[in-house]
Amino acid sequence: MITPPEGTTLFVCVTCRAADTAATEPRAGAVLRDALALDAGDLEVVGVECLSNCQRGCSVAVGAPGKWTYIVGDLDPARHVADVVTFARQHQASADGITVWRERPVHIRKNTIARVPPLRAAQELT
C-alpha cells in the first residue's frame, strides 16, 4: 500500500519540454524539479510523468491531504522557482489549501490552470 504524503507536495511534470529545445537537451520539467528540490526545504518535490498541460508547460501541482490542489503552468525553471516555493509555503500554512489570491506571486495568480477540491476520505463516501 502506498502511504500518501502528510504535508504539502510539489508534483512537477518532468516530461515538460520547452518548445525551443532539442530532443537531446534536458527536459525543462526535469530541470524545474531539480531546482525546486534544492530550494524547497521541508516541502516534498515529486517528479511525475505528465500533468496533461503540455500547451502551458512547465507545470506543477501543489497539494496536500485534505486540501485543495492547484495546477500551475507556464513555469520557467530559470525564473519561477521562488514563486512556486512561496506559493507552496502559503498553501502549507492554509488550513484548507485556499490561499489569499492577492498574496500569491503574480506569475502564480496569472498562470493557475485549475483548482481541484480535496478528495473525500473513504469513510465519508460510505
Contact map, one row per residue, 1 for C-alpha under 8 A:
111000000000000000000000000000000000000000000000000000000000000000000000000000000000000000000000000000000000000000000000000000
111100000000000000000000000000000000000000000000000000000000000000000000000000000000000000000000000000000000000000000000000000
111110000000000000000000000000000000000000000000000000000000000000000000000000000000000000000000000000000000000000000000000000
011111000000000000000000000000000000000000000000000000000000000010000000000000000000000000000000000000000000000000000000000000
001111111000000000000000000000000000000000000000000000000000000110000000000000000000000000000000000000000000000000000000000000
000111110000000000000000000000000000000000000000000000000000000110000000000000000000000000000000000000000000000000000000000000
000011111000000000000000000000000000000000110000000000000000000110000000000000000000000000010000000000000000000000000000000000
000011111100000000000000000000000000000000110000000000000000011110000000000000000000000100110000000000000000000000000000000000
000010111110000000000000000000000000000000111100000000000000111100000000000000000000000100000000000000000000000000000000000000
000000011111000000000000000000000000000000111100000000000001111000000000000000000000000100000000000000000000000000000000000000
000000001111100000000000000000000000000000001111000000000001110000000000000000000000000000000000000000000000000000000000000000
000000000111110000000000000011011000000000001111000000000011100000000000000000000000000000000000000000000000000000000000000000
000000000011111100000000000011001000000000000011111000000111000000000000000000000000000000000000000000000000000000000000000000
000000000001111100000000001111111000000000000011110000000000000000000000000000000000000000000000000000000000000000000000000000
000000000000111110000000001111000000000000000001110000000000000000000000000000000000000000000000000000000000000000000000000000
000000000000111111000000001111000000000000000000010001001110000000000000000000000000000000000000000000000000000000000000000000
000000000000001111101000001110000000000000000000000000001100000000000000000000000000000000000000000000000000000000000000000000
000000000000000111111000001100000000000000000000000000001100000000000000000000000000000000000000000000000000000000000000000000
000000000000000011111000000000000000000000000000000000000000000000000000000000000000000000000000000000000000000000000000000000
000000000000000001111100000000000000000000000000000000000000000000000000000000000000000000000000000000000000000000000000000000
000000000000000011111110100000000000000000000000000000000000000000000000000000000000000000000000000000000000000000000000000000
000000000000000000011111100000000000000000000000000000000000000000000000000000000000000000000000000000000000000000000000000000
000000000000000000001111110000000000000000000000000000000000000000000000000000000000000000000000000000000000000000000000000000
000000000000000000000111110000000000000000000000000000000000000000000000000000000000000000000000000000000000000000000000000000
000000000000000000001111111000000000000000000000000000000000000000000000000000000000000000000000000000000000000000000000000000
000000000000000000000011111101100000000000000000000000000000000000000000000000000000000000000000000000000000000000000000000000
000000000000011111000000111111100000000000000000000000000000000000000000000000000000000000000000000000000000000000000000000000
000000000000011111000000011111110000000000000000000000000100000000000000000110000000000000000000000000000000000000000000000000
000000000001111110000000001111111000000000000000000000001110000000000000000010000000000000000000000000000000000000000000000000
000000000001111100000000011111111100000000000010000000000000000000000000000000000000000000000000000000000000000000000000000000
000000000000010000000000011111111110000000000000000000000000000000000000000010000000000000000000000000000000000000000000000000
000000000001010000000000000111111111000000000000000000000100000000000000000111001000000000000000000000000000000000000000000000
000000000001110000000000000011111111100000001110000000000000000000000000000000000000000000000000000000000000000000000000000000
000000000000000000000000000001111111110000000000000000000000000000000000000000000000000000000000000000000000000000000000000000
000000000000000000000000000000111111111000000000000000000000000000000000000010001000000000000000000000000000000000000000000000
000000000000000000000000000000011111111100001000000000000000000000000000000000001000100000000000000000000000000000000000000000
000000000000000000000000000000001111111110011000000000000000000000000000000000000000000000000000000000000000000000000000000000
000000000000000000000000000000000111111110000000000000000000000000000000000000000000000000000000000000000000000000000000000000
000000000000000000000000000000000011111110000000000000000000000000000000000000001100100000000000000000000000000000000000000000
000000000000000000000000000000000001111111111000000000000000000000000000000000000000100000000000000000000000000000000000000000
000000000000000000000000000000000000111111100000000000000000000000000000000000000000000000000000000000000000000000000000000000
000000000000000000000000000000000000000111110000000000000000000000000000000000000000000000000000000000000000000000000000000000
000000111100000000000000000000000000000111111000000000000000000000000000000000000000000100000000000000000000000000000000000000
000000111100000000000000000000000000100101111100000000000000000000000000000000000000000000000000000000000000000000000000000000
000000001111000000000000000000001001100100111110000000000000000000000000000000000000000000000000000000000000000000000000000000
000000001111000000000000000000001000000000011111000000000000000000000000000000000000000000000000000000000000000000000000000000
000000000011110000000000000001001000000000001111100000000000000000000000000000000000000000000000000000000000000000000000000000
000000000011111000000000000000000000000000000111111000000000000000000000000000000000000000000000000000000000000000000000000000
000000000000111000000000000000000000000000000011111000000000000000000000000000000000000000000000000000000000000000000000000000
000000000000111100000000000000000000000000000001111110000000000000000000000000000000000000000000000000000000000000000000000000
000000000000100000000000000000000000000000000001111111000011000000000000000000000000000000000000000000000000000000000000000000
000000000000000000000000000000000000000000000000011111000000000000000000000000000000000000000000000000000000000000000000000000
000000000000000000000000000000000000000000000000011111111010000000000000100000000000000000000000000000000000000000000000000000
000000000000000100000000000000000000000000000000001111111100000000000000000000000000000000000000000000000000000000000000000000
000000000000000000000000000000000000000000000000000011111000000000000000000000000000000000000000000000000000000000000000000000
000000000000000000000000000000000000000000000000000011111110000000000000110000000000000000000000000000000000000000000000000000
000000000000000111000000000010000000000000000000000011111110000000000000111000000000000000000000000000000000000000000000000000
000000000000100111000000000110010000000000000000000001011111000000000000111100000000000000000000000000000000000000000000000000
000000000001100100000000000010000000000000000000001010011111100000000011111000000000000000000000000000000000000000000000000000
000000000111100000000000000000000000000000000000001000000111110000000011100000000000000000000000000000000000000000000000000000
000000001111000000000000000000000000000000000000000000000011111000001111000000000000000000000000000000000000000000000000000000
000000011110000000000000000000000000000000000000000000000001111100001110000000000000000100100000000000000000000000000000000000
000000011100000000000000000000000000000000000000000000000000111110111100000000000000000000100000100000000000000000000000000000
000011111000000000000000000000000000000000000000000000000000011111111000000000000000000000010000100000000000000000000000000000
000111110000000000000000000000000000000000000000000000000000001111100000000000000000000000000000000000000000000000000110000000
000000000000000000000000000000000000000000000000000000000000000111110000000000000000000000000001000000000000000000000111000000
000000000000000000000000000000000000000000000000000000000000001111111000000000000000000000000011110000000000000000001100000000
000000000000000000000000000000000000000000000000000000000000001101111100000000000000000000000001110000000000000000111100000000
000000000000000000000000000000000000000000000000000000000000111100111110000000000000000000000000100000000000000000111100000000
000000000000000000000000000000000000000000000000000000000000111000011111000000000000000000000000000000000000000111110000000000
000000000000000000000000000000000000000000000000000000000011110000001111100000000000000000000000000000000000000111100000000000
000000000000000000000000000000000000000000000000000000000011100000000111111000000000000000000000000000000001001111000000000000
000000000000000000000000000000000000000000000000000010011111000000000011111000000000000000000000000000000000001110000000000000
000000000000000000000000000000000000000000000000000000011110000000000001111100000000000000000000000000000000001000000000000000
000000000000000000000000000000000000000000000000000000001110000000000001111110110000000000000000000000000000000000000000000000
000000000000000000000000000100010000000000000000000000000100000000000000011111111000000000000000000000000000000000000000000000
000000000000000000000000000110110010000000000000000000000000000000000000001111111000000000000000000000000000000000000000000000
000000000000000000000000000000010000000000000000000000000000000000000000000111111000000000000000000000000000000000000000000000
000000000000000000000000000000000000000000000000000000000000000000000000001111111100000000000000000000000000000000000000000000
000000000000000000000000000000000000000000000000000000000000000000000000001111111111000000000000000000000010000000000000000000
000000000000000000000000000000010011001000000000000000000000000000000000000111111111100000000000000000000000000000000000000000
000000000000000000000000000000000000001000000000000000000000000000000000000000111111110000000000000000000000000000000000000000
000000000000000000000000000000000000000000000000000000000000000000000000000000011111111000000000000000001011000000000000000000
000000000000000000000000000000000000000000000000000000000000000000000000000000011111111100000000000000000001000000000000000000
000000000000000000000000000000000001001100000000000000000000000000000000000000001111111110000000000000000000000000000000000000
000000000000000000000000000000000000000000000000000000000000000000000000000000000111111111000000000000011000000000000000000000
000000000000000000000000000000000000000000000000000000000000000000000000000000000011111111100000000000011001000000000000000000
000000011100000000000000000000000000000000100000000000000000010000000000000000000001111111110000000000000000000000000000000000
000000000000000000000000000000000000000000000000000000000000000000000000000000000000111111111000000000000000000000000000000000
000000000000000000000000000000000000000000000000000000000000000000000000000000000000011111111100001000010000000000000000000000
000000010000000000000000000000000000000000000000000000000000011000000000000000000000001111111100111000000000000000000000000000
000000110000000000000000000000000000000000000000000000000000000100000000000000000000000111111110100000000000000000000000000000
000000000000000000000000000000000000000000000000000000000000000000000000000000000000000011111110100000000000000000000000000000
000000000000000000000000000000000000000000000000000000000000000000000000000000000000000001111111111000000000000000000000000000
000000000000000000000000000000000000000000000000000000000000000000100000000000000000000000011111110000000000000000000000000000
000000000000000000000000000000000000000000000000000000000000000001110000000000000000000000000111110000000000000000000000000000
000000000000000000000000000000000000000000000000000000000000001100111000000000000000000000111111111000000000000000000000000000
000000000000000000000000000000000000000000000000000000000000000000110000000000000000000000100111111100000000000000000000000000
000000000000000000000000000000000000000000000000000000000000000000000000000000000000000001100100111110110000000000000000000000
000000000000000000000000000000000000000000000000000000000000000000000000000000000000000000000000011111110000000000000000000000
000000000000000000000000000000000000000000000000000000000000000000000000000000000000000000000000001111110000100000000000000000
000000000000000000000000000000000000000000000000000000000000000000000000000000000000000000000000000111111000100000000000000000
000000000000000000000000000000000000000000000000000000000000000000000000000000000000000000000000001111111000000000000000000000
000000000000000000000000000000000000000000000000000000000000000000000000000000000000011001000000001111111101100000000000000000
000000000000000000000000000000000000000000000000000000000000000000000000000000000010011000000000000001111111100000000000000000
000000000000000000000000000000000000000000000000000000000000000000000000000000000000000000000000000000011111110000000000000000
000000000000000000000000000000000000000000000000000000000000000000000000000000010010000000000000000000001111111000000000000000
000000000000000000000000000000000000000000000000000000000000000000000001000000000011001000000000000000011111111100000000000000
000000000000000000000000000000000000000000000000000000000000000000000000000000000000000000000000000011011111111100000000000000
000000000000000000000000000000000000000000000000000000000000000000000000000000000000000000000000000000000111111100000000000000
000000000000000000000000000000000000000000000000000000000000000000000001110000000000000000000000000000000011111110000000000000
000000000000000000000000000000000000000000000000000000000000000000000111100000000000000000000000000000000001111111100000000000
000000000000000000000000000000000000000000000000000000000000000000000111100000000000000000000000000000000000001111100000000000
000000000000000000000000000000000000000000000000000000000000000000000111000000000000000000000000000000000000000111110000000000
000000000000000000000000000000000000000000000000000000000000000000011110000000000000000000000000000000000000000111111000000000
000000000000000000000000000000000000000000000000000000000000000000011100000000000000000000000000000000000000000001111100000000
000000000000000000000000000000000000000000000000000000000000000000111000000000000000000000000000000000000000000000111110000000
000000000000000000000000000000000000000000000000000000000000000011111000000000000000000000000000000000000000000000011111000000
000000000000000000000000000000000000000000000000000000000000000011000000000000000000000000000000000000000000000000001111100000
000000000000000000000000000000000000000000000000000000000000000001000000000000000000000000000000000000000000000000000111110110
000000000000000000000000000000000000000000000000000000000000000000000000000000000000000000000000000000000000000000000011111110
000000000000000000000000000000000000000000000000000000000000000000000000000000000000000000000000000000000000000000000001111111
000000000000000000000000000000000000000000000000000000000000000000000000000000000000000000000000000000000000000000000000111111
000000000000000000000000000000000000000000000000000000000000000000000000000000000000000000000000000000000000000000000001111111
000000000000000000000000000000000000000000000000000000000000000000000000000000000000000000000000000000000000000000000001111111
000000000000000000000000000000000000000000000000000000000000000000000000000000000000000000000000000000000000000000000000011111
